[in-house]
């Protein structure tokens, strides 16, 4: 029995409510579905971009995409996905852009010939009649497409189960009429070594990461300098407000504090004299020269490695480019394209 089966009237495995699109029939297709992390990351990224770019927009009505997979018998590996263009008609029904879907599928076939369009994805808590309407639009490409539904709001409240549902489609007889319905399918998360490394790197931010998630030693150093400058600005502003209030007579004059402020201000011209500028330029030139020498050394090393690789690759045993062979005769120079 395939993923999309037609059941005869009176022989429905389980009753289906006419107001529901989710069948209670047992899934007997025998498909072994594996979901790879890239699919989940693509859907999450699609949802996040919609929410950030249009905070007032309902992301559930804007996130639609196609799912690519490899199939070997009853084994299906969902490995990649891409976004779909869509529009809405006068009845607010979603119409998938078939031309864009075909073009995107042909482009991906050139790069990944082993991948086939296996289904589509959307957001939501449960399958609805509108999902059925979108699902039937894929029947001319795949007679039994899969439907992935991700619920981004299900992770609140300490809920740790993956908020993902995968549905297969079948044609059931409801009230004497053939109707497409969903039946829930079982799946497992499958990862390769490279995928595990990538997911681990993406899920563990750097120890020096800032509040926006940026990491690295450079961000840490820049953040420290920014905090120091910000603190200096706050303290200078406090001194300025104190002098203004003293001059306006709002607070009593404290000559000790004014002497300390004057001493602080007298230090500023020290960093703007000739001796300081000369010393600063000397250290600056030393740093630039060191960086320049390091760049030259690295370039020379790369050229040496390139020469060794060219000699090893193109020089045949017993012959030399522009040199002499083992017999003592002068070798002929070889030209390579």
Buried (B, 14 or more C-beta within 10 A) or exposed (E): EEBBBEBEEEEBBEEBEEEBBBBBBEBEBEBBBBBBBBBBBBBEEBBEEBBEEEEEEEBBBBBBBBBBBBBEEEEBBBBBBBBBEBEEEEEEEBEBBBEBBEEBBEEBBEEEEEBBBBBBBBBBEEBBEBBBBBBEBBEEBBEBBBBBBBBBEEEEEEEEEBBBBBBBBBEBBBEEEEBBBBBBBEBEEBBEEEBEEBBEEEEEEBEBBBEEEBBEEEBBEEBEEEEEEEEEEEEEEEBEEBEEEBEEEEEEEEEEEEEEBEEEEEEEEEEEEEEEEEEEEEEEEEEEEEEEEEEEEEEEEEEEEEEEEEEEEEBEEEEBBEEEEEEEEEBEEEEEE
